[in-house]
């Protein structure tokens, strides 16, 4: 290392469990809290902050495996640190908890590097755009129809011109809920639906026609399991004109996304920076989308994607998921709110522009 190297001194982790406002569910899962694992990295008198949505076990992977893999590395060499972490989890396996743990540390290292250079992460990465369009996301299957309509209409009223609701818990009742949502948001806003893989192929094909014809749905996310690439391709090829079939949020390593693109399974590829081994991994997904000429959409974690998304040329938009936006507001100072349907990183705040509310966060510490 050169004399000018700024060494990473320490990496720490903590897990926080944020209860939801009420029990929540989508087409295939139920929950009453979200767990956020936070990683911090120190170098040159600055502290970088990163986080991921995962199990608390990821905090142990950060402390027990990843910290030793990056401590002593040059804080400017985020790529070197990333590959060191990937090598360190060889025997643990790449997908799953390991990838989410790497994600938290990698984001912290990008935040740290940006703070050392006194720039925001979006500018450090090199912007392809100034803002990241968002869509309001929630509309959970656990909501009553009135709660569903109030939430979606509220986002449209706030200037977000596209909103997403969950389907799949009750396929027989779904069409009526989708029609109610359309009536609530009016004719001008885009309406998306997300089944989280709950439907069979035949159900998905039939409902794609119904949703498009009766409610103008333009986005059908995970109509079947994201592991069913043949099914996704079949539905994509037969879906009504004007309806995009999408998936990818459960991807962890670049090969996953390449397989999905090779299978021609989606019209829009999704990925989540808190699962793709961080910003470094997300950039690889963005490059794949550019190479395959497939649009990209960022899944959840809006405070990180607001910066990382600015540097992805193929980006269409970012999911502004109610549950995650609320958790980030509870844990962090400096969170961004959508303005005119987009998030704009604050260039005057170095790094991601957020800081952990330590006193408030401690009450949620696992």
N, C-alpha and C positions, 0 to 999 in steps of 0.2 A: 504494500500500500504506500501511496505517496504521502509526503508530510502534510499535504493539504486535505487528506481524507478526513471526513467527518464521520467518526465511527458510531454505530448504533450501540448505545450503552446498555439499555435495558428494554425488555418487552414484558408487559404485564397484561393480565386479562381479568375480567369479571363478568358474571352472568346476572341478568336482571329479568325478573318475571313480572310482566305487566298484565294485570287482570283486564279483561275486556269489559265494556259497559254492560253487556249481558251475554249469556251463552250464544255462541255463533256457530254457523254451519254453512257448508256449501253442498255440492252434489254428492260428495263422498267422505267428508270428514266433519267432525265436531270439535270445538275447543272453547275454553273459557279464559285463556290467557295466551300471550305470546312471550317467548323468551328471546332476549336480545343479548348476545355476547359481545362485549366491548373489548377491543385490544388497544393498548397504548404503547408507543415506542418513543424513547428518548434519544436525542443526539444534539450536540451543539447548543444546548440550552433550550431547545424546543421539544415539544411533545406532540407526536402525531396521534390522531384518533381514527379508529376504524371500528366497524361493527358488522354483525351478521344476524339474521334471524334463523335460529337453529336450536338444538338441544344444549343444555348447560354443559354437557360433556365436552363440547368444543372448547370451552375455556380451559379445560385440563389439557387438551391437545396443544393449545397455544403455550401454556406454561411449561408443560412437560416435554414437548418435542420441538415446537417451532421457535421458541425463544432462543434456544441454544443454536439453532440453525442459522439465525440471522444476527445475533449479537456479535459485534466486532466487524461486521460488514460495513462498507461505505454506504452511508445514508443516501447518497446521490445515485447509487447503482441499484435501482429498484428491480431491474431484470435479474441481476445476479442473486439478489435475496430471494426472488420468486422461485428460481430454479433450485436454490438450496433447500427451500421448503418442500418443493415437489419431490426432490430426492429423499428428504428426511421421512416422508410418509409412505415410502415404497411398501413397507411391510404392513402398513395399516390399511392400504387401499386408497385410491384417489377419490372416487365418488363418495358423497355423503358427508359425515361429520368432518373428515379431514379437509375436504374442499371448503366447507364453510369456515373452518378455523383459519385456513390459509387466506380466505377472502378477508376476514377481519384484519389480519396482520398486513396483508398487501395494501388494503385501503389506508391503514394507519401509516404505512411507509410513504405512500403517495402524499398524504396529508402532511407528513413530516417534511418531506422534500420540498413541497410547495411553501411551507412556513419558513424553512431555511432560506429559500430564494425570495421570500416576501411576495409571492404571487398566489392567486387562487388556483385550485386544481384544474379548472377548465382551461385557464390560460397556459398552465404548465403542459397540459396534454396537447394543446394546439387546437383551437376551436375550428369546427366546420360550420358552426352556427352560434348565434348569441343566446338563444333560448331553446328550451326543450318543451314541445307541446305535451300536454298531459290529457289523460281521460280520467274522469271520476270513477272510482271503482269501489263497489260494496254490494248493495242490493242482495244481501245474504239470504239464503233460503230460510234462515231462522227469523227473518223479519216478517211482520204482518204485511199485508198488501199496502196498507196505509203508510207504514214505516218505509217500505220500499219506495213508494211513489214520492213521499216527502223528501227522502234523501236524494234521489236522482234529480228531481225537479229543482232542488236547492242548488245542486252543482251547476245546472244549466242556467239558473237565475244568477249565479255568481260569475258567469262568463265562460264556463267550460263547455264546449260545444259537442262533447262526446262522453257517454257514460256507459258503464257496464254493470250488469246484474248477474247473479248466480242462478243457475237452473240445474235440474237433474235429480233433485231430492224426490220430487213427485212428478214424473213425466206427464201424467194425466192433467195435473193442475197447471203445469208450466205455461201452456199457450195463453191461458187467461191472465196470468201474472205478467207475461210479456206484453200482451195487449194493453193492460192497465198501465204499465210503464210507459209505453208509447204515448198513450193519452196524456199522461202526467207531464212528459217532457216536451210535447208539441211535435210538430212535423219537421222542424229545421235541425234539431240535434240528432247526432248519430246515436244509435242504440246497439250495444254489444251484448252478447250473452256468453257465459262461461259455464260449461258443464263439468269441468274437472274430471273428465273421463267417465262420467256416470252412465252414459247411454250405450246401448248396443249399436252396431252398425245400422241396422234397419230403423231403429228409433231415430238415430241421428239424421239419416237421410230424409225420413218423413218430416221430422221437426224442422229441418233446414228449410224445406219448402214452406211450411206453415209460418215460421218466424219471418221469413223474407216477404211473403205475400201479405200477411196480416199486420205486420208491425215494422216492415222495412229494415229488419236487422241486417247489419252490414259486416258483422264480425262474429264468428262462431268458434270459440276457443275450446280446445280439447273436447270435441264432440264425443270422441272415444278415447281410450287410454293413450297417452303419449308414447307408450311402448308398442302400440299397434300401428306401425308405420304403413302397412298395407291398407288398414282400415282408414287411416287419415288420408292417404292418397286416393282411395276410392271415393270418400266423401268430398274431398277437394275437387275431384274431376266431375262430380255430379251435382255439386252445390249450385244453387241458383246464381245467375249473373249478379254481380254486385255484392256477393257475400264472400269474405275472406275466411279461410280455415287456418287456424293458428295453433301453435304449440311450441314447447321448448323450455318452459320455466324450470323444469326439473333436471336440466342439463348441468353437469359439473365440469367435464373435461372436453377439450376441442373435438375429439373423435365423435362424441355424442352428436354434436351439432352437424358435423360433416355427414354422418349417417342419415340424419333427418333430411338434409339438403339433397344428398345423393338419391334418396328415395322419392324426391319431389312430393313430400308429404304435406307441405304447408305453403300457403300464400305469403305469410309473414312469419318470420322466425322470432321467437321470444327467448330471452335469457335474463338471468338475475345476477347482478354483480355480487350479491352476498352468497352465491353458490358457485360461481364460475372461477373460483380462486382469485377473486378481486377484480380490480380495474385492469390489471395486466391480462388476466384471462378474458375479460369482457372485450378488450381490444382485439383479441384473436377472433372472437365471434363476429365482431363488426367487420373484420377483414374478410372472413368467410362470406358474410352477406354481400359485401361489395363484389367479391369474386364470382359468386353465384347469381348476382343481380336479383337478390331477394330482399325486400324491406326488413328492417329490424325494429322490434319493439321491446323496451326495457320493462321488466317485471318488478313492481313494488320498489321498496327502499328509495323513495323519491329524493331524499337529501343527497345521496351519493350519485344517483343517476342524473340529477340536475347538472352535475359537473361532467361525469363520464360521458353522458349522452351528447353533450355539446361537441365532443371530438369524434363521434361516429357518423360518417357520411351517410350511411344507409338508414339512419334512424328515422322512424316515422313518429313515434311518441313514447311516452313513459306512463306507466300505471300509477295513478295517485290513489293508492289503496287506503281506505278510511282507517282500518285498524293499525296499519303501519304509520300513517301520518300522525295518528293520535299518539302512538308509542314514542315516536321521535320528538313530538312536542313535549311530552312528559319528561324525557331523559335529557334533551339537549337544548341549549340556548342557541339562537341564531338560525332557527329553521326557516326555510323559505315557504311562502304561501303562493299558490297560483295567482297570476295576474293575467287577465285576458286569455285564460286557457293555457298558460305556459309558466314554467319555472325559469327564472333568470338568475344565475349565480352572481353573487355580489363580489365584483372584482376588487373592492376595497378591503375585503376580509381574506387574509391569507389562508391557504389550505381549503378545506371544505366549508370553512366559515362557521363551524359549529363547535361547541364546547360542552362537556358533560356537566350537568347540574349535580354536582357531587352530593350535596346535602339532600336534595330531593331524590336522587337515584338510590341512595343507601337504603331507603325504606323498601325498595323492590329487589334488593340484592339477594341472590339465591345462596 
